[in-house]
Structure formats: structure tokens, C-alpha cells
Amino acid sequence: MTSLFEIDSLSHLYGSVLALDGVSLSVEQGAIGLVGQNGAGKSTLIKILLGLVRHTDGTVRVFGSDVAKNGVGLRGRIGYMPEREGLTPGLNGIEYVGLSGELNGMPRKLALRRAHELLSRLGLEEARYRRLENYSAGMVQRIKLAATLVHDPDLLLLDEPTSGLDPDGRTAMLAMLKSLAQRPGKSLLFSTHLLGDIEHVCRHAIIMEKGRVAASGPLDEMLAGQAHAFSLRWKNGNDSTNDAYLAALQQAGAEVSPGEELGQARAVVSGDWSSQQFFHLAKRTEVTLTGLEPEEMDLRTVYRKLVGMETPPPLIDLAKREESGVVS
């Protein structure tokens, strides 16, 4: 499969602030999730892939072409949906999407025809002539997606596409993105702090932390490597026997996290661990094991293990952070 982008020793400085620190990646075409907490470098990476920011050091190739030398040419093959609204007041939906097509080199008639098609497909047919300032939050996200798709790009760069949506709107957006991700020969890079969204849409994940790549790879491989976790429940336990059982598990090599209530815990064990060991240790410490459930590990667990926190806080737009002197 053809590489989508190849990054080698990429670093970028904003003054004295190091936003990206020696990032190296090679990612094949497809649906890719980009996740990380504030300051991880996600926004900077996206802007470099777009050719909007000239990086300090290293090389970046998209579709085999160097973005430092051919950034303008590459943008015709890329659609970018920013987190911020970026709408033009006074335009209606058709005018806005059509203008986006024209700015990407499409003839006006073709851009408008394509705009009508997309707005119908995205459920905005009845609002196509409504002014943008009268759109709801969900409609704004869909019109931004339409403007991103109008010139039929080979790569979509999506920055928080579900931001501000209610549960129904978020479900609908994810369904659209999943459909887009399945188009032959097309790719998307989905930047978000909602790990479940990445699992729903993407096949590959890039986890960033403090300007570096903490992990990158196919989602099924990431999750398969974290398969030995169990939820435990037991009874006949007081504080003493409860602590004794937890200690016995730890001494046997399990990583143990006590539950919120007495007689509960989560244990992560090695691949050669037998489930019978849980019962053996329970009997030895005089507790009765009443629940033993294998836990299906998800991307949230992988993230927590890699960077030491369960869920990254909400993203902050790069431009806003630059204004305050802080770089994302």
C-alpha cells in the first residue's frame, strides 16, 4: 500500500518553545486517528502537513512529495476542516461551499453543482439557502465538512469534527466519517481528544505526548498487545484480607488497581498467567472470588498506560494558544 505521509526527524520551534521533537512516522493510506493532550503537538503537525507552517528541521513528505517544496501543489489534494468555525458571514450554505470549491480551482458551475450534491448528502438540503449565521452547531460542522469535501480531496485533515455536537449529532457525524474512511483510494487524519471516536472511525492511531510520538500503529495490533486484563470481585473480605489478596496478586506479578468498593479490583497480567491463579491466591488469603471477567482493552487503556492519564483534556485551538504565548 502507498504511503500517505513519511516524516523523518521532524522538529519545530516557536521561538524557544519546542512543539515537535524529532518526530518520525511512516503511515500508509487509510483512516488515521491522531490523539494527545494539550501541548502534544497535534495542531502543529497538521499545519506542517498542510504546508501552512514551515518546520524547523527534518523532512515531511505527503503522497511522496516534500511539503517544504510543494506545499501549494499538495493542497489541491487535501481538504482541511479546522476546529474553529471559519465561516464567512452573509453567505448561504450553497455560496459558502461553492466558494470553497472555486478557491480550490474548480470552475464555478461545477463547484455549485457539487455543493448542491454534498448538502443533500449531508442533510442540509432544506438549509442550503439559509445564511450561515443562522445555522445550529451541528449544521455548522456539517457545512464545514461539505466545504472540505467539495473538491474531492485524496486526504482529509479533520480537527475535532465532533466538537460542540449533541449526542445525536455526534453519532451522525461519526457515521459520515466512517463512510468517508471506507472510500477506495481516499484517506483521512482525524485529530480528537475523544478516544472512542477514533476507535469508531479509524484503523491506525498515532498517540502523541509532549511533541513526540508515544505510539503509532494499527489499532488492532495496539489493542491486541493489551489483552490480559481482568475485573475481579470477591467476598468474605475485610480490610485485612482485602489487602492480603491485593498484595498476593502483586507479588505474583499482576498490576493491580483497587476498585471503588471493598472486594473489587482490576488486574493486568502477563500472557502466561493462568486464570486459576486468581482462585488459588484467593483461597490462600481466605477470600471467595465471585467475579472474574476478562476486560476488553480499548484505546483509552493504551493511552493511559503510555502517557499516564486516562483521557486527555479538551484541545485548545493553536491560534488562540499562540496569541497567549502557549503552543499546542
C-alpha positions in Angstrom: 0.0 0.0 0.0 1.2 3.5 -0.9 2.5 5.7 1.9 0.3 8.6 2.9 3.0 10.6 4.6 6.6 10.0 5.6 8.1 12.1 8.4 11.8 11.9 9.4 13.3 13.6 12.4 10.7 16.4 12.4 11.3 19.2 14.9 9.6 22.6 15.2 10.3 25.6 17.4 8.1 28.5 18.2 10.8 30.8 19.5 12.2 28.9 22.4 9.3 26.5 22.7 9.8 23.1 21.2 6.5 22.0 19.7 7.7 18.9 17.9 10.8 16.9 19.0 12.3 14.5 16.5 9.1 13.0 15.2 9.5 10.2 12.7 6.5 8.4 11.1 5.6 6.4 8.1 1.9 5.9 7.7 0.0 4.1 4.9 -3.2 5.4 3.3 -6.4 4.9 5.2 -8.2 6.3 8.3 -5.7 7.5 10.9 -6.5 8.8 14.4 -4.3 11.5 16.0 -4.7 11.8 19.7 -2.9 13.6 22.5 -3.4 16.1 25.3 -2.9 19.8 25.1 0.7 20.7 24.1 1.3 17.3 22.4 1.9 18.9 19.0 -1.1 17.7 17.1 -2.1 21.1 15.7 1.4 21.9 14.7 1.8 18.6 12.9 -1.4 19.2 10.9 -0.4 22.7 9.8 3.0 21.3 8.7 1.3 18.6 6.7 -0.8 21.3 5.1 2.3 23.3 4.3 1.0 26.3 6.3 3.9 26.1 8.8 7.5 25.7 7.6 9.1 23.3 10.0 12.4 24.0 11.7 14.2 20.7 11.0 13.6 17.3 9.4 11.7 16.2 6.2 8.0 15.7 5.6 6.5 14.1 2.5 2.8 13.7 1.7 1.9 11.5 -1.2 5.7 11.2 -1.8 6.1 15.0 -2.3 8.2 17.3 0.0 5.8 19.7 1.7 8.5 22.3 2.1 9.0 22.4 -1.7 5.5 21.7 -3.0 3.1 22.7 -0.2 0.9 24.8 -2.5 0.6 22.0 -5.1 -0.3 19.4 -2.4 -3.2 21.5 -1.0 -5.3 20.7 -4.1 -5.3 17.1 -2.9 -6.0 17.9 0.7 -9.2 19.0 2.4 -8.9 20.7 5.8 -11.7 21.0 8.4 -10.5 23.3 11.2 -11.8 23.2 14.8 -12.8 26.9 14.7 -15.8 27.8 12.6 -14.0 29.9 9.9 -17.4 30.8 8.3 -18.0 33.8 6.1 -20.9 35.9 7.4 -23.5 36.9 4.8 -23.1 33.7 2.7 -25.7 31.0 2.5 -24.8 27.3 2.5 -24.5 26.9 -1.3 -22.5 30.0 -1.7 -20.1 29.0 1.0 -19.4 25.5 -0.2 -19.3 26.7 -3.8 -16.7 29.4 -2.9 -14.6 26.7 -1.2 -14.6 24.7 -4.5 -13.6 27.8 -6.5 -10.8 28.5 -4.2 -9.6 25.0 -4.8 -9.5 25.6 -8.6 -12.9 24.3 -9.6 -15.0 26.1 -12.3 -17.9 28.0 -10.7 -20.7 25.9 -12.3 -19.0 22.6 -11.2 -18.4 23.9 -7.7 -22.0 24.9 -7.3 -23.3 21.6 -8.7 -21.0 19.7 -6.3 -22.2 21.9 -3.4 -25.8 21.0 -4.1 -24.9 17.3 -4.1 -23.0 17.5 -0.9 -25.5 19.5 1.0 -28.2 17.0 0.0 -26.0 14.1 1.1 -25.2 15.7 4.5 -28.8 16.5 5.3 -28.6 20.3 4.6 -30.8 20.4 1.5 -33.5 22.4 3.1 -31.0 24.9 4.7 -28.9 25.4 1.6 -30.1 28.9 1.0 -30.1 29.9 4.7 -27.4 32.3 5.8 -24.6 30.7 7.8 -25.0 32.8 10.9 -28.4 31.1 11.3 -27.0 27.6 11.4 -27.0 25.5 14.5 -23.8 24.0 15.9 -24.5 20.6 14.2 -25.2 22.4 10.9 -22.0 24.4 11.1 -20.0 21.2 11.5 -21.7 19.6 8.5 -21.3 22.7 6.3 -17.6 22.8 7.2 -17.3 19.1 6.2 -19.1 19.9 2.9 -16.6 22.7 2.2 -13.8 20.2 3.0 -15.1 17.6 0.6 -16.2 19.8 -2.3 -13.1 19.4 -4.4 -13.0 15.6 -3.8 -9.6 15.6 -2.0 -7.5 12.5 -1.6 -6.7 13.3 2.1 -9.0 14.9 4.7 -7.4 16.6 7.7 -10.2 16.9 10.4 -9.6 18.8 13.6 -12.2 18.0 16.3 -15.0 17.3 13.8 -17.4 16.3 16.6 -16.7 19.4 18.7 -19.9 21.0 20.1 -22.3 18.4 18.9 -25.1 16.8 20.9 -25.1 13.0 21.2 -27.4 12.6 18.1 -25.3 15.0 16.1 -22.1 13.3 17.1 -23.4 9.9 16.2 -24.5 11.2 12.8 -21.1 12.8 12.2 -19.2 9.7 13.1 -21.4 7.6 10.7 -20.5 10.1 7.9 -16.8 10.0 8.8 -16.8 6.2 8.9 -18.4 6.1 5.4 -15.8 8.6 4.1 -13.0 6.5 5.6 -14.1 3.5 3.5 -13.8 5.2 0.1 -11.2 3.5 -2.1 -8.1 5.5 -2.6 -9.0 8.1 0.0 -7.6 8.9 3.4 -8.4 10.9 6.5 -6.4 12.1 9.5 -8.8 12.6 12.5 -7.5 14.7 15.3 -9.5 14.4 18.5 -9.4 14.0 22.3 -12.3 11.6 22.2 -10.6 8.2 22.0 -13.9 6.3 21.4 -14.3 8.3 18.2 -11.0 7.1 16.8 -11.9 3.5 17.5 -15.2 4.0 15.7 -13.7 5.5 12.6 -10.0 4.7 12.3 -7.8 1.7 11.6 -4.5 3.3 12.6 -3.7 5.5 15.6 -0.9 8.0 16.4 -0.6 8.9 20.1 1.4 12.0 20.8 2.8 13.3 24.1 4.9 16.4 24.6 5.9 16.8 21.0 6.9 13.2 20.5 5.1 10.0 19.2 4.3 7.8 22.1 2.9 5.1 19.9 1.8 4.6 16.3 0.4 1.5 14.6 -2.7 -0.4 13.5 -5.5 -0.2 16.2 -6.0 -4.0 16.2 -2.3 -4.5 17.0 -2.3 -1.8 19.7 -5.3 -3.4 21.4 -4.1 -7.0 20.9 -1.0 -6.1 22.9 -3.1 -5.2 25.9 -5.4 -8.2 26.0 -4.7 -9.6 29.5 -6.8 -7.6 31.9 -9.4 -8.8 34.3 -12.1 -7.3 36.5 -12.2 -9.1 39.9 -14.9 -9.3 42.6 -14.7 -11.2 45.9 -16.5 -11.5 49.2 -15.7 -12.6 52.8 -13.2 -9.8 52.8 -12.4 -7.3 55.5 -9.7 -4.6 55.3 -7.1 -7.2 56.3 -8.0 -10.0 53.9 -8.7 -7.5 51.1 -5.2 -6.0 51.5 -3.7 -9.5 51.7 -5.3 -10.6 48.4 -4.2 -7.4 46.6 -0.7 -7.9 47.9 -0.6 -11.6 46.9 -1.7 -10.6 43.3 1.1 -8.0 43.1 3.7 -10.4 44.5 2.6 -12.9 41.8 3.4 -10.3 39.1 -0.1 -8.7 38.5 -0.5 -4.9 38.1 -3.4 -4.3 40.5 -5.8 -1.3 40.7 -8.2 -1.5 43.7 -11.8 -0.8 42.9 -14.0 1.9 44.3 -15.5 -0.5 46.8 -14.1 -3.2 49.1 -13.7 -6.5 47.3 -13.1 -5.1 43.8 -10.0 -4.7 41.7 -8.7 -4.6 38.2 -5.6 -6.7 37.4 -3.4 -6.7 34.3 -1.3 -9.8 33.9 1.3 -11.4 31.6 0.4 -13.7 28.7 1.5 -16.8 30.6 -0.8 -16.1 33.5 -3.5 -18.8 34.2 -6.9 -17.6 35.4 -6.7 -20.4 38.0 -4.0 -18.3 39.8 -6.7 -15.8 40.8 -8.7 -18.6 42.6 -5.5 -20.1 44.1 -4.4 -16.8 45.6 -8.0 -16.0 46.8 -8.1 -19.3 48.6 -4.7 -18.7 50.2 -5.8 -15.3 51.5 -9.2 -16.6 52.7 -11.4 -14.6 50.3 -14.0 -16.1 47.9 -13.7 -15.0 44.3 -17.2 -14.3 43.0 -16.4 -12.5 39.7 -13.7 -12.9 37.1 -14.3 -11.1 33.8 -11.8 -10.6 31.0 -11.7 -7.0 30.2 -11.6 -6.0 26.5 -8.9 -3.4 26.4 -9.6 -0.2 24.4 -7.6 2.7 23.1 -8.3 4.6 26.4 -6.4 1.9 28.3 -3.5 2.0 25.8 -3.4 5.8 26.2 -3.4 5.7 29.9 -0.6 3.1 30.0 1.6 5.1 27.6 1.2 8.6 29.0 -0.1 8.1 32.5 -3.6 9.6 32.2 -6.9 8.1 31.1 -8.4 10.9 29.0 -6.6 13.9 27.6 -8.3 17.3 28.4 -10.1 19.1 25.6 -8.0 20.6 22.9 -7.3 24.3 22.6 -7.0 25.9 19.2 -3.4 26.6 18.2 -4.0 30.1 17.1 -5.6 31.0 20.4 -2.6 29.4 22.3 -0.1 31.3 20.1 -1.8 34.5 21.0 -1.3 33.8 24.7 2.3 32.6 24.1 1.5 28.9 24.6 1.9 26.4 21.8 -0.2 23.3 21.2 
